[in-house]
Amino acid sequence: MEWSGILERELVGFALALVLISVGGFFARFLRLPLLLGYLFAGLLAQPLLRPFPSLVLLSSIGVMLLLFFLGMEFDWRRLLASPRRLIITAIDLALNFLLPLLVLLLFGLPLPVSFIVAMVLYPTSSAVTISALLQLRRLANPETETIVWVLVGEDLAIIILIAIASGLIGTDFSWTNIATAFIFVGVMLVASVTLTKLLENLFERIPAELDSVLTLSIIVLVSAFAHLLHLSEALGAFLAGLLFSGTRDREELEQRLNVLRELGTAAFFFTFGLQSPFRISLTGAIYGLGLLIFSVITKTATAWLSGIIDKLRRRARIRLLSSLWIRGEFSIVAIFMGKNVLPSVWQEALSWFVIASIVSGLIALAIAGKIAEREQ
């Protein structure tokens, strides 16, 4: 009887969540906004009706795993390392948007784990929301878009390293052994991504095609679970699992088969974030969040300005580029979830609203910058 009651509550909650996600996505599309923003606001507005429940949290976790898995599949770190100009842009971005805020927070007396997580939230621009917005604004073919994409690629590489370090920093019993474990795990998986490609291809040739998706999902969850057992982030495990498949011939076919589950999981991830974000915010949390937003707008604008100079963009392209890196999203949310055990409640409030404010202000700035650039001669 007890299991029957639990199942009933889960089914009703899950059905309600899916309806609200659909409604949020519909209104976002109607208003010509990225769907992810609709999912997030649906979660915020659903707080009087719902609280996070196990099946929804599990689906959102699988969504993050698949998001990071596909990122790992498509990631080519060799192309980034082969271009000195791209490495300079990545270094500038990391210095201004991670190292600088980390130093400032430490100088203000925050503990290292808290400072590290806050700086991690501030650092990465949202690939999902930014590319979606550029697509809707019909700016994918613009010259500055290539610069934006390379900034995002550099951040993807850096954030995986930062996740590995953070996994060791936020452990209940912090020691340098935890961080060493994270880097050993990353090293082993990088070697495996080079040496196991043929083995994976042979394995997929010998099993029925209908089992490809099941086996792939099993490997993703297995590697992510193993990372969790090592007290590392599941997101790190999923990204490294994606690297295993990055050189296989069936990569595109696997991506198509798992795409529906990824979209559903990503929608649940942003909805759950909205559901868990504090709807009311204290005055202190609001001041911290506003301060973070102003600081990040300045550093991201400086990053864009320097990147435009390095890539020798023309005036119009540089104007559009200046506001193209403001939006935070999936990686920032992952960092907030990672730091829940070390972040004081006021910082959780501030960071949650910082992410939401960065999305709204970033989308507005993207549209305005495009109109300003059109007026330039």
Sequence and secondary structure as in RCSB ss.txt:
>XXXX:A:sequence
MEWSGILERELVGFALALVLISVGGFFARFLRLPLLLGYLFAGLLAQPLLRPFPSLVLLSSIGVMLLLFFLGMEF
DWRRLLASPRRLIITAIDLALNFLLPLLVLLLFGLPLPVSFIVAMVLYPTSSAVTISALLQLRRLANPETETIVW
VLVGEDLAIIILIAIASGLIGTDFSWTNIATAFIFVGVMLVASVTLTKLLENLFERIPAELDSVLTLSIIVLVSA
FAHLLHLSEALGAFLAGLLFSGTRDREELEQRLNVLRELGTAAFFFTFGLQSPFRISLTGAIYGLGLLIFSVITK
TATAWLSGIIDKLRRRARIRLLSSLWIRGEFSIVAIFMGKNVLPSVWQEALSWFVIASIVSGLIALAIAGKIAER
EQ
>XXXX:A:secstr
 HHHHHHHHHHHHHHHHHHHHHHHHHHHHHTT  HHHHHHHHHHHTTTT    HHHHHHHHHHHHHHHHHHHHH 
 HHHHHT HHHHHHHHHHHIIIIIHHHHHHHHTT  HHHHHHHHHHHS   HHHHHHHHHHTT TTSHHHHHHHH
HHHHHHHHHHHHHHHHHHHTSSS  HHHHHHHHHHHHHHHHHHHHSHHHHHHHHHHS GGGHHHHHHHHHHHHHH
HHHHTT  HHHHHHHHHHHHTT TTHHHHHHHHHHHHHHHHHHHHHHHHHHS SS  HHHHHHHHHHHHHHHHHH
HHHHHHHHHHTT  HHHHHHHHTTT    HHHHHHHHHTTTTS HHHHHHHHHHHHHHHHHHHHHHHHHHHHHHH
  
